[in-house]
Amino acid sequence: MNVDLGLRYDQNTSRRVGSLNDGLLAKRSFPTWHFAMMNDVSRTQAIEHSIRDAGVTGKTVFEIGTGAGLTAMLFARQGARHIYTCEVDRQLYDVAREAIRMNGLEKRITIFPASSTEIVEGGGIDVVPDVVFTETLDCGVVGEGFFSIASDIHRIAGPDTIILPSLVVQYGYLVNSDDIRGLNVAHNHSDLDLSPINGHSTSSYYPVRLPAHASRSLSSPCQVRKYSYGEPQNATATFRTAAYRDGMCHGLLSYFHAFYGNHVISNDIRDGGHWHQAFHPLATPFLVKAGHVYGFNLGDDGSLSVAETKES
Ligand SMILES: C[S@@+](CC[C@H](N)C(=O)[O-])C[C@H]1O[C@@H](n2cnc3c(N)ncnc32)[C@H](O)[C@@H]1O
């Protein structure tokens, strides 16, 4: 059995439930990936350097998603006057509050056991923040609630508020991989028709560690979507790409670059961070031909569908 204990994603309910392990260890309400995330040095350094470059001395910060308190405390260390931060997971809220107390930062950091929407709608903060920060990105960008968080940020930010990240760019390429498709579609066995379970296959995207699977790229990486917290968008995105190889296209492998100022956090395979990459399956795989151009829709839930096919 291939059980991944470190998922940073739950395909139906965003990433609040992280892995099988979390279900078994019912004492903990938050997923296993928090540990790997906190040990992802390139992620932490990018965040730390972006805070340094933003020049936060004397500024007021609103952070969405405290986690265990790491980023709120980095803002305090870099001289922010006050940090307001909110965390929906009650157990993590307790963890972060304890870490903030242990580090003597409780007068500089106010933590709310609440979602960003509750804070924005309930008026928990009575100032326009100088900086809004969030790192609530799952492997396919949107699974942890990108659009509702973007809408919350839009409501709370002023015209001069610095938003970190300013932009998230998602890239992807077409992939042939029976192996990756097999993570989401059950095959029949010994003439037994097992197809009913496939009515429950993931239609949006699921996490994969690309090097663990046999796969072939069918196109060059291209930009598939841009996300901006400052300008919420709710339309399906479209992108076009040319195949450079003949083959059965099973879906799109995507990864993102999130720009925290000039610093990037990414689940790009070349960066070796803690994140998985995202695989967006096609409901019906189809044969692509080298040199032909294909258009795709990428829905707000990350679901992929074919929009156009034409010969170049
Ligand atoms: C990826 S962790 C990042 C934690 C911390 N900011 C860091 O970078 O180390 C994101 C956290 O945001 C929380 N979260 C997600 N959506 C939220 C929301 N809308 N409001 C408050 N917390 C949220 C999750 O429970 C999770 O603990």
The ligand as an SDF file (V2000), in Angstrom:
LIG
                    3D

 27 29  0  0  0  0  0  0  0  0999 V2000
    0.6940   26.7630    5.6860 C   0  0  0  0  0  0  0  0  0  0  0  0
    0.3000   27.2080    7.3110 S   0  0  0  0  0  0  0  0  0  0  0  0
    1.4110   28.5580    7.5350 C   0  0  0  0  0  0  0  0  0  0  0  0
    1.6740   28.8890    8.9740 C   0  0  0  0  0  0  0  0  0  0  0  0
    2.6110   30.0370    9.1830 C   0  0  0  0  0  0  0  0  0  0  0  0
    2.0740   31.2650    8.6570 N   0  0  0  0  0  0  0  0  0  0  0  0
    3.9630   29.7720    8.5630 C   0  0  0  0  0  0  0  0  0  0  0  0
    4.1850   30.2670    7.4450 O   0  0  0  0  0  0  0  0  0  0  0  0
    4.7720   29.0670    9.1520 O   0  0  0  0  0  0  0  0  0  0  0  0
   -1.2500   27.9730    7.0910 C   0  0  0  0  0  0  0  0  0  0  0  0
   -2.1430   28.0090    8.3070 C   0  0  0  0  0  0  0  0  0  0  0  0
   -3.2440   28.8300    7.9850 O   0  0  0  0  0  0  0  0  0  0  0  0
   -4.4060   28.3260    8.6150 C   0  0  0  0  0  0  0  0  0  0  0  0
   -5.5120   28.8870    7.8280 N   0  0  0  0  0  0  0  0  0  0  0  0
   -5.8940   28.5360    6.5690 C   0  0  0  0  0  0  0  0  0  0  0  0
   -6.8860   29.3360    6.1360 N   0  0  0  0  0  0  0  0  0  0  0  0
   -7.1210   30.2230    7.1230 C   0  0  0  0  0  0  0  0  0  0  0  0
   -8.0130   31.3250    7.2540 C   0  0  0  0  0  0  0  0  0  0  0  0
   -8.8520   31.6840    6.2660 N   0  0  0  0  0  0  0  0  0  0  0  0
   -8.0260   32.0210    8.4130 N   0  0  0  0  0  0  0  0  0  0  0  0
   -7.1620   31.6780    9.4280 C   0  0  0  0  0  0  0  0  0  0  0  0
   -6.2970   30.6510    9.3510 N   0  0  0  0  0  0  0  0  0  0  0  0
   -6.2580   29.9360    8.2100 C   0  0  0  0  0  0  0  0  0  0  0  0
   -4.2140   26.8290    8.5710 C   0  0  0  0  0  0  0  0  0  0  0  0
   -4.9500   26.1910    9.5960 O   0  0  0  0  0  0  0  0  0  0  0  0
   -2.7170   26.6920    8.7530 C   0  0  0  0  0  0  0  0  0  0  0  0
   -2.3740   26.4910   10.0970 O   0  0  0  0  0  0  0  0  0  0  0  0
  1  2  1  0
  2  3  1  0
  2 10  1  0
  3  4  1  0
  4  5  1  0
  5  6  1  0
  5  7  1  0
  7  8  2  0
  7  9  1  0
 10 11  1  0
 11 12  1  0
 11 26  1  0
 12 13  1  0
 13 14  1  0
 13 24  1  0
 14 15  1  0
 14 23  1  0
 15 16  2  0
 16 17  1  0
 17 18  1  0
 17 23  2  0
 18 19  1  0
 18 20  2  0
 20 21  1  0
 21 22  2  0
 22 23  1  0
 24 25  1  0
 24 26  1  0
 26 27  1  0
M  CHG  2   2   1   9  -1
M  END
$$$$
